[in-house]
Amino acid sequence: MTRKLYYHQQSNFSRKIRILLQEKNLECELIEVNLMNKPDDFVQLSPIAKVPVFVENDSTVIWDSTLIAEYLDETYPTPRFYPEKNQEKLECRKWEEMADHLGDTIINLWILNLTNNAVSSRYRTRLEDTINRLLPVFEQQLSQTKYLLGDENWTMADIATLCSMGYYSLRLNEDWILAYPHLGDWFKKLHERESVNSTFPIPL
Ligand SMILES: N[C@@H](CCC(=O)N[C@@H](CS)C(=O)NCC(=O)O)C(=O)O
């Protein structure tokens, strides 16, 4: 059985895994899921019914991008995207969690903007505050180091963050690059890689 990745082209969480699969040179069938009308076989695979969902060639089913990323990195460790030492791995996971939280916040704000509900203005402010609090944290780190975990290697922390920033450009704001120059330079540089460039989210 071939590996399968259930994904959506615009999904930042799916993109984390698409980049990882390319970087690790792993063959995988990509199955795009219509999130507005999820097929039964997809919902049966994962009760959460969110993309990405990964099916290994021994039929093991894994959902949640971070669980999939950790599984792939442990099972196919060349090249590595999580540090091996516990403390460094913890740092990497913390950045990844922050990037994913940013991604969730962007999704929620985009959905809220679509509904244009005046009752939600306090919630909108909360989401905007979260984005405006997180972006300077990434900017500050990247003013000091080439990648989020230092100058040597890009890691899952960088992949998760670039996916959330790509999603931010797609949904809410393309001009963030002007306000956060270090984050912007890092983002552009990473897009020189085929795995990153070829997975950029495209408006439907
Ligand atoms: N924590 C999950 C989040 C996945 C997620 O939110 N996926 C979104 C697309 S980016 C989704 O499938 N949304 C469809 C829905 O909620 O019905 C992960 O890291 O995989």
The ligand as an SDF file (V2000), in Angstrom:
LIG
                    3D

 20 19  0  0  0  0  0  0  0  0999 V2000
   -4.0830   20.8820   15.0710 N   0  0  0  0  0  0  0  0  0  0  0  0
   -4.4080   20.4330   13.7420 C   0  0  0  0  0  0  0  0  0  0  0  0
   -5.1950   21.5420   13.0180 C   0  0  0  0  0  0  0  0  0  0  0  0
   -5.6860   21.1200   11.6420 C   0  0  0  0  0  0  0  0  0  0  0  0
   -6.6480   22.1350   11.0280 C   0  0  0  0  0  0  0  0  0  0  0  0
   -7.1360   23.0700   11.6860 O   0  0  0  0  0  0  0  0  0  0  0  0
   -6.9500   21.9230    9.7420 N   0  0  0  0  0  0  0  0  0  0  0  0
   -7.9150   22.7770    9.0600 C   0  0  0  0  0  0  0  0  0  0  0  0
   -7.3540   23.2620    7.7140 C   0  0  0  0  0  0  0  0  0  0  0  0
   -5.9180   24.2740    7.9240 S   0  0  0  0  0  0  0  0  0  0  0  0
   -9.1710   21.9720    8.7080 C   0  0  0  0  0  0  0  0  0  0  0  0
   -9.0860   20.8210    8.3200 O   0  0  0  0  0  0  0  0  0  0  0  0
  -10.3440   22.5850    8.8270 N   0  0  0  0  0  0  0  0  0  0  0  0
  -11.5800   21.9660    8.4540 C   0  0  0  0  0  0  0  0  0  0  0  0
  -12.5770   21.9440    9.5640 C   0  0  0  0  0  0  0  0  0  0  0  0
  -12.2830   22.4300   10.6730 O   0  0  0  0  0  0  0  0  0  0  0  0
  -13.6780   21.4530    9.3220 O   0  0  0  0  0  0  0  0  0  0  0  0
   -3.1260   20.0720   12.9900 C   0  0  0  0  0  0  0  0  0  0  0  0
   -2.0450   20.5640   13.3650 O   0  0  0  0  0  0  0  0  0  0  0  0
   -3.1770   19.2500   12.0650 O   0  0  0  0  0  0  0  0  0  0  0  0
  1  2  1  0
  2  3  1  0
  2 18  1  0
  3  4  1  0
  4  5  1  0
  5  6  2  0
  5  7  1  0
  7  8  1  0
  8  9  1  0
  8 11  1  0
  9 10  1  0
 11 12  2  0
 11 13  1  0
 13 14  1  0
 14 15  1  0
 15 16  2  0
 15 17  1  0
 18 19  2  0
 18 20  1  0
M  END
$$$$
